[in-house]
């Protein structure tokens, strides 16, 4: 494993020096995912990252590995001084395509706190370079220049975000780290001017990474003014009791008060609460007469009031044999579903009144299990398109609501599936059998910072995870009690702690969702 990381790191450094930032970034991400304590890889990844936010994340991780890395400290200070703390994007301002990290950053030290430290000469040079670039840009924009500055991929706002990143990478030390102990990055200076590109310059399918190990670090707890316990919330779950379709049940978030609210005849498949918690969308197989007067039996989308689930209205007439996993847009005006209306399963977007259906994916693979982000910018889905329809291996992808941009989020030895968003859209929980049996993982919204939540489960199958509205607890289904056919509900705190069994249920649970609670503190 170490040898593989060393070769990957070396290849990434060569790509960075050759100016191939995309390849370098992919390789450095591969190393830091497999070896999160690789200080040299984090520094190099910071130097080729495309966004200010990701550079901050890489530099912060460098300091977690080595708090004494003065160059990482200098680089962080420069990002704040040159670009300003406001340059970091907020969770609600995530660019289209899902490529950028969206977690809110903690407050940084004021430049005053660093006033007693000696000024780095290269820092002064960097500031002069930035000032010069801004002057040229302003002169050109005002019409006094005769030709455009050599910044073709920047607009005025992005030019103001230019930052000079001074990271210290000694080529000799790096080469030495490929065969011996890892050095600290404290020797010869590597200097570069890093800019934020326009979102539409990102590739449709960026280079992907291949995780080479399961990373299980503890997540850093994020402060919350109020923690609401699981019993505060209401969850819906589908139970397969052998009827026409799954029966619809409800309970508190702790599993107490289980009751059936919709029977398996006619059935309620994949229920999903609307953002205001007043409606549910679900799938049902029905027979009806289409526009041509032909009798059709198809899986279609239905919407009902939570107080009257039996009086549901049929929303779609796509006429596909299969439909799965309705998911609402944050404003409640649209939904996305997986439907086989045009052959194999694809992701579709449709208005809540059933009008203007649009197919967002169109490939030879099977696309299913959509999950619309709370920020509204992307829809996650699961597909076998990366490995081929005969492979049986699925990965998690994202697609923009207009269908224009698709990105691969995971790339593991086996499958990843059933993704679900945290209430604030900063994290994604999902199931994967990359380690053999099905386990529950969590990652940041950009696909990074992978963490295994279900550790040492003795080969149990863990399935269909969902965040509680408090953003802290994840509930999932598992047979970990006896490794048999009985699946029960469990909860785990993503910040650490034991996995707890919720109220017992003797049924086969096939879906799970929580009613949104607007007064909950999201993160």
Helices and strands as residue ranges (DSSP letters): H 2-17, H 21-34, H 39-48, H 52-65, H 70-78, I 79-83, G 85-87, G 91-93, G 111-114, H 121-141, H 156-159, E 163-168, H 171-177, E 189-194, G 199-201, G 230-232, E 234-240, E 247-252, E 259-262, E 269-273, E 279-289, E 295-305, E 308-314, E 323-328, E 334-339, E 346-351, E 358-359, E 367-372, E 378-383, E 395-400, E 406-408, E 416-421, E 427-432, E 439-444, E 451-452, E 462-467, E 473-478, E 488-493, E 500-501, E 508-514
